[in-house]
Amino acid sequence: MGQQTLYFKKFYKNKGSWLPIFVFVLAILVVLVMNTRVGAERNLSGMEKEEIATNKAMLAMSEQSITSAQTEEEKAVFKEGDALSKARMEKQQRVVNLYDNGNWSEAYTVKIDLIKESHGVYRGDMKASPELKESIFRQIAIYTKLAELDIKSDQEDMETQGTTFLYRMLTNFFPVFFVIILCFTLNTAFTDRFYQNIDRSLLLPHKFAKVTFQRLLFGLLVAFALYIMTCLIAYLPASLLSGKGSFEYPIAISTNDGMTTKPVGSLLAQMVVLQALAIVVVVFTIDLVSKLFRRVMTTLFVSLLILVAPVLAVGKIVPLNQWAHLLPGTYFNSAAVVDYSLGILCGNGDINFVNGVVVLSVVLLVLLILNVGIDGYRSLSTGMNYKMGEDKAC
């Protein structure tokens, strides 16, 4: 217990440990504020109002073109286009009125009708690129589920509600940003015990295993405290500003059978499991690297290289794709794992939640054995050298 207290005192007094945490928290709050500021413009009502304004401008230009038309046939074409535009604007205005009055389900039903009508889904002559088709069916899948749940929508990729903002924060911030913050935060605490390449913690009158587990426990407590704190900072302010949302909120998932949705609560549960295992792997890796290199900057650089580089490489370096399911860094990107997008990107169906739990569990067990084993070996060597020094002094 005394050793834990010492660790936390050093951590508290070290300003370099708090600065990365402050930056991380500030980044979350800045993103939330920016999303909230444009929320009224980016929600369903705001987007429809913007499109209505655009259609009105185009309608005015079309009416001018009618007066300059040379033939009756040209005038008929322009008038037909105007009639279609007016009919569309009437539906769009209906979406706005329903949405603003809280009639969510009816608003989404009309919106789905507009999407299908605009892109030729009803006629069966949909002409669009694969990317546009995916976007269209993604919207239809989400609005269909939202209409069934009868809940307020949130703007995709710029969420403001509690549950959906928490999901987006963990999706975007955890794989790289959070891992970097952990490396900076724990680096000094793990390397401070070395003096002239000697691990001073092994000179304490305790068993080496106890010293090792106390240090790892300290790292895990700091890491999970930071993780929980950032989750609360993401969820609570978003809930206060825009409502807590719903854990049933649909997230679009692309599968081999087409577009479907999953509740954000289900995805969050799987993400938290993978991220919790990833946090343990990060802490154990930083401790192992600190044993091998013993210097602050070297430990920081190597830790970042080992932990962050694979996350950035998977899905971008083609030769890695077939082996990606065996790399722990793959599962740091937990959101892309549980929604299958990373597996589809890599063409590797073995990238999934179950494999992620197995791979991360095996890796953290190997790291634990290495950490304890190295400390045990060095404790024995340090003890022998210490006794030899005492004998020579006598």
Secondary structure, 3 states (H helix, E strand, C coil): CHHHHHHHHHHHHCHHHHHHHHHHHHHHHHHHHHHHHCHHHHCHHHHHHHHHHHHHHHHHHHHHHHHCCCCHHHHHHHHHHHHHHHHHHHHHHHHHHHHHCCCHHHHHHHHHHHHHHHCCCCCCCCCCCHHHHHHHHHHHHHHHHHHHHCCCCCCCCCCCCHHHHHHHHHHHHHHHHHHHHHHHHHHHHHHCCEECCEEHHHHCCCCHHHHHHHHHHHHHHHHHHHHHHHHHHHHHHHHHHHCCCCCCCEEEEEECCEEEEEEHHHHHHHHHHHHHHHHHHHHHHHHHHHHHHCCHHHHHHHHHHHHHHHHHHCCCCHHHHHHHHHCHHHHHCHHHHHCCHHHHHHCCCCCCHHHHHHHHHHHHHHHHHHHHHHHHHHHHHHHHHHHHHHHHHC
